Amino acid sequence: MFCVVKSKTIKYVLIVLLATILLAISINGAVSAEVFFGYSTRKVPIYCVDTQKAQVAISFDAAWGADKTKQIVDICKEYNVRATFFLVGFWVDKYGDMVKYIDDNGFEIGTHTNTHPDMVNLSADAQSMELDKSIELITNITGKEVELFRAPFGSYNNTLLDTAESKGLKTIQWDVDSLDWKGLSAEAITLRILNGVKNGSIILCHNNSDHIVEALPMVLDRLTKKGYKVGAVGDLIYKDNYTIDRTGLQKTTI
């Protein structure tokens, strides 16, 4: 009897030890235990905003190509919409005239890093350099501070969020993904956005996707007809006195 009990005890201890090790392994910047048990101790970016107002933000990530960017700005202006552009440093360096056009027309510019790496794979120092260089390139053209950051691939961890915060940056994700980069038709892009949007949503688009120019007028027209005010991320989020829950919902504390 003693041997049987001892054997079961050893097996139990080994199972617990193995589970502990497995649950401590990192998954996309999160700890497995946190994912498995449904809670998270890690920091979370802003995915959307808790608001009673029929207000949403539209954003465009720019890393490759610029031939549709002017049209996007002009379409937004036609619908009286101020959007946010998240720009990669090498894009800024290559298309400085377009950066100026975006800024001159009153649109918001955030950083999308300097070289578009997966920032989770970088050290804190390397993350800092990515942000500093891209911010420098943007401010040299606009003369304005950069206040928003979007991580490439939406990939983040505590180190990255701490690094961004130390530079006065708010890290912005999204809760409505247009998937425009997949080559979806204008109609499919529009339906994805309309079916996913709600008060406080942040919409993700790309400046050079195949059908964004065709989709954008439909998106803005239908959102407006649904009663939504569409604007920049900085016009939607709370700047102070807020919390962010584990789903990425930003809430005011006032």
Backbone torsions as a table, in degrees:
resi	resn	phi	psi	omega
1	MET	NA	-41.1	-179.5
2	PHE	-60.5	-43.8	-178.4
3	CYS	-65.6	-38.4	180.0
4	VAL	-64.3	-47.1	-179.8
5	VAL	-62.9	-42.3	-179.1
6	LYS	-64.3	-40.0	179.7
7	SER	-64.3	-43.0	179.4
8	LYS	-65.6	-38.5	179.9
9	THR	-63.4	-44.3	179.4
10	ILE	-61.7	-43.7	179.5
11	LYS	-61.9	-41.5	-179.7
12	TYR	-63.2	-44.1	179.6
13	VAL	-62.9	-42.2	-180.0
14	LEU	-64.6	-39.5	179.3
15	ILE	-65.1	-45.0	179.0
16	VAL	-62.4	-42.3	-180.0
17	LEU	-63.3	-44.1	179.4
18	LEU	-63.7	-42.4	179.3
19	ALA	-63.1	-40.2	179.4
20	THR	-62.2	-42.5	179.7
21	ILE	-64.7	-46.1	-178.6
22	LEU	-63.2	-39.6	-177.8
23	LEU	-75.1	-11.7	178.4
24	ALA	-91.4	-7.7	-179.7
25	ILE	-70.9	140.3	-178.5
26	SER	-77.2	135.2	174.1
27	ILE	-123.1	108.3	179.4
28	ASN	50.5	42.6	175.3
29	GLY	87.5	-8.1	177.8
30	ALA	-106.4	159.5	177.6
31	VAL	-89.0	135.3	-175.2
32	SER	-56.3	-40.7	179.8
33	ALA	-59.2	-38.7	-179.5
34	GLU	-66.9	-40.3	178.6
35	VAL	-68.8	-45.0	-175.3
36	PHE	-62.2	-45.0	-176.1
37	PHE	-88.5	0.6	173.1
38	GLY	79.4	18.4	174.9
39	TYR	-133.4	166.2	-178.1
40	SER	-143.7	132.9	175.1
41	THR	-98.6	-5.6	-179.5
42	ARG	-78.5	161.5	176.1
43	LYS	-76.7	155.3	-176.6
44	VAL	-132.3	138.3	175.6
45	PRO	-72.4	179.4	176.4
46	ILE	-86.1	116.4	176.6
47	TYR	-95.6	-35.7	-179.2
48	CYS	-163.0	174.8	-172.9
49	VAL	-123.8	137.8	176.3
50	ASP	-81.5	108.0	-178.6
51	THR	-150.0	147.7	175.7
52	GLN	-86.0	-11.9	-178.3
53	LYS	-78.8	144.9	176.0
54	ALA	-80.3	73.4	-174.0
55	GLN	-133.9	134.2	178.9
56	VAL	-136.3	164.7	177.9
57	ALA	-119.4	143.3	175.7
58	ILE	-118.7	137.5	-175.6
59	SER	-135.4	152.8	-179.3
60	PHE	-130.8	121.8	175.5
61	ASP	-87.6	134.3	-178.6
62	ALA	-125.5	114.8	177.8
63	ALA	-131.1	-36.5	-177.7
64	TRP	-134.7	130.1	177.5
65	GLY	78.8	152.7	-177.9
66	ALA	-144.9	4.5	-171.3
67	ASP	-67.4	-17.0	-179.7
68	LYS	-104.7	-3.5	-172.8
69	THR	-64.5	-44.2	179.5
70	LYS	-61.3	-40.6	178.7
71	GLN	-63.3	-39.1	178.8
72	ILE	-62.3	-46.5	178.0
73	VAL	-59.8	-45.5	-177.2
74	ASP	-66.2	-38.4	178.0
75	ILE	-65.8	-44.1	178.3
76	CYS	-59.9	-42.4	179.1
77	LYS	-63.6	-37.4	178.9
78	GLU	-59.6	-34.5	-179.7
79	TYR	-98.1	12.5	178.5
80	ASN	57.9	43.3	-177.9
81	VAL	-114.9	131.0	174.3
82	ARG	-105.4	113.4	-176.2
83	ALA	-102.9	174.5	176.3
84	THR	-113.7	133.3	174.4
85	PHE	-110.9	124.8	174.2
86	PHE	-99.5	112.6	-170.3
87	LEU	-108.4	135.3	173.7
88	VAL	-82.1	144.4	-175.4
89	GLY	-56.1	-44.5	-178.2
90	PHE	-68.9	-24.8	174.1
91	TRP	-70.0	-43.5	178.2
92	VAL	-60.4	-43.4	-179.4
93	ASP	-63.2	-36.1	-176.8
94	LYS	-84.2	-34.1	-174.1
95	TYR	-121.1	51.9	-178.6
96	GLY	-58.2	-35.3	179.3
97	ASP	-65.0	-33.7	179.0
98	MET	-75.3	-34.6	174.4
99	VAL	-59.5	-43.5	179.5
100	LYS	-64.6	-39.0	179.3
101	TYR	-64.2	-42.9	177.8
102	ILE	-59.8	-48.2	-177.6
103	ASP	-68.7	-43.3	-178.5
104	ASP	-61.9	-25.8	-180.0
105	ASN	-92.0	10.6	172.0
106	GLY	83.6	16.5	-179.5
107	PHE	-88.2	156.3	-177.4
108	GLU	-88.0	140.9	179.6
109	ILE	-124.0	127.9	174.4
110	GLY	-119.6	168.6	178.9
111	THR	-92.2	143.2	176.5
112	HIS	-120.4	29.9	-175.6
113	THR	79.0	179.6	-177.0
114	ASN	-93.2	-39.0	-176.4
115	THR	-124.7	7.5	177.0
116	HIS	62.7	46.8	175.8
117	PRO	-87.8	169.7	168.0
118	ASP	-78.6	104.3	-170.4
119	MET	-66.0	-21.9	179.1
120	VAL	-63.5	-27.4	-178.1
121	ASN	-84.6	0.2	-177.8
122	LEU	-104.3	155.1	173.4
123	SER	-71.8	167.5	178.2
124	ALA	-60.0	-39.5	179.4
125	ASP	-64.7	-42.0	179.7
126	ALA	-67.8	-37.9	175.5
127	GLN	-61.1	-43.5	-179.6
128	SER	-61.2	-42.0	179.6
129	MET	-65.3	-39.4	177.7
130	GLU	-59.2	-44.5	-178.7
131	LEU	-71.9	-44.4	-177.7
132	ASP	-60.5	-44.5	-177.4
133	LYS	-65.8	-44.5	-179.0
134	SER	-66.1	-39.8	178.3
135	ILE	-63.5	-42.0	179.1
136	GLU	-60.2	-43.9	-180.0
137	LEU	-63.0	-40.5	-179.6
138	ILE	-68.9	-48.3	-175.9
139	THR	-68.6	-26.9	176.6
140	ASN	-64.2	-25.9	179.5
141	ILE	-94.0	-44.1	-173.7
142	THR	-91.6	-26.2	-174.7
143	GLY	71.3	14.7	-176.8
144	LYS	-117.8	153.2	176.7
145	GLU	-70.2	147.2	174.5
146	VAL	-99.2	125.8	-173.8
147	GLU	-115.4	-12.7	-175.3
148	LEU	-122.6	148.9	-179.5
149	PHE	-139.1	135.7	171.4
150	ARG	-123.3	128.1	-178.1
151	ALA	-77.4	136.5	174.4
152	PRO	-56.4	139.0	178.9
153	PHE	65.3	6.3	-176.6
154	GLY	66.7	20.9	-174.3
155	SER	-94.4	127.1	-176.6
156	TYR	-151.1	164.4	170.7
157	ASN	-148.7	179.9	-177.9
158	ASN	-59.9	-39.7	-179.2
159	THR	-59.5	-44.3	-179.4
160	LEU	-65.6	-44.4	-179.0
161	LEU	-65.7	-37.2	176.4
162	ASP	-65.6	-41.6	179.4
163	THR	-62.6	-45.9	179.4
164	ALA	-63.5	-43.4	-179.2
165	GLU	-62.9	-35.8	-179.6
166	SER	-65.0	-19.7	179.1
167	LYS	-100.6	10.1	179.7
168	GLY	76.6	20.3	-178.3
169	LEU	-98.6	138.1	169.4
170	LYS	-96.5	128.2	-178.2
171	THR	-86.9	126.2	-172.1
172	ILE	-116.2	125.9	171.3
173	GLN	-102.5	-138.5	178.6
174	TRP	-164.0	156.2	173.9
175	ASP	-118.2	-5.1	175.3
176	VAL	-127.5	111.4	-178.5
177	ASP	-103.3	116.2	-179.3
178	SER	-69.3	-22.2	-174.2
179	LEU	54.9	27.9	-178.6
180	ASP	-62.4	-27.2	-179.2
181	TRP	-67.1	-14.2	-179.8
182	LYS	-84.1	1.9	-179.7
183	GLY	82.4	19.0	178.2
184	LEU	-61.4	152.8	177.2
185	SER	-67.7	163.7	178.2
186	ALA	-59.0	-39.6	179.9
187	GLU	-65.7	-41.1	-179.2
188	ALA	-67.6	-39.6	176.9
189	ILE	-61.4	-46.0	-179.1
190	THR	-61.0	-45.9	-178.7
191	LEU	-65.0	-40.0	178.6
192	ARG	-59.4	-44.5	-178.6
193	ILE	-67.8	-47.8	-177.1
194	LEU	-65.0	-35.8	-179.3
195	ASN	-76.4	-20.0	-176.8
196	GLY	-102.2	-17.3	-171.2
197	VAL	-76.4	149.1	174.5
198	LYS	-152.3	174.8	177.1
199	ASN	-53.9	127.9	177.0
200	GLY	86.7	7.4	-178.8
201	SER	-71.5	150.8	171.1
202	ILE	-116.7	120.0	-174.0
203	ILE	-97.2	131.6	178.1
204	LEU	-101.5	122.7	171.9
205	CYS	-132.8	177.0	178.5
206	HIS	-130.5	144.8	-171.3
207	ASN	-72.3	-16.4	-175.3
208	ASN	-130.7	25.3	177.6
209	SER	-71.5	159.7	-169.1
210	ASP	-55.6	-44.4	-170.5
211	HIS	-123.0	21.7	-177.5
212	ILE	-65.8	-35.3	-179.1
213	VAL	-66.8	-35.7	177.3
214	GLU	-75.5	-34.3	-176.4
215	ALA	-76.9	-36.4	-170.5
216	LEU	-57.2	-45.8	177.7
217	PRO	-59.9	-38.7	178.8
218	MET	-66.3	-42.9	179.8
219	VAL	-61.0	-50.7	-176.7
220	LEU	-67.9	-38.4	178.9
221	ASP	-63.6	-46.0	-176.2
222	ARG	-74.0	-35.7	176.0
223	LEU	-64.2	-41.5	178.3
224	THR	-62.9	-42.7	179.6
225	LYS	-67.3	-25.5	175.8
226	LYS	-80.3	-3.5	176.6
227	GLY	96.2	6.6	-179.3
228	TYR	-83.9	139.9	168.4
229	LYS	-94.0	121.0	-176.7
230	VAL	-103.5	130.3	-177.7
231	GLY	-151.3	-164.9	179.4
232	ALA	-80.8	160.7	179.3
233	VAL	-59.0	-42.7	-178.4
234	GLY	-64.8	-19.9	177.4
235	ASP	-84.3	-13.6	-175.2
236	LEU	-101.5	-43.4	-172.0
237	ILE	-75.7	158.8	173.0
238	TYR	-83.1	134.8	-177.8
239	LYS	-87.4	-30.3	-178.6
240	ASP	-141.7	167.2	174.3
241	ASN	53.3	61.8	-179.2
242	TYR	-144.6	164.7	171.2
243	THR	-128.6	161.2	175.5
244	ILE	-126.5	119.1	-178.8
245	ASP	-80.1	178.7	-172.5
246	ARG	-68.4	-12.9	176.4
247	THR	-89.9	-6.6	-177.8
248	GLY	92.3	10.9	178.3
249	LEU	-82.1	119.6	179.2
250	GLN	-86.7	129.8	-178.0
251	LYS	-127.1	140.9	176.3
252	THR	-75.8	147.4	177.8
253	THR	-102.7	5.6	179.6
254	ILE	-95.7	NA	NA
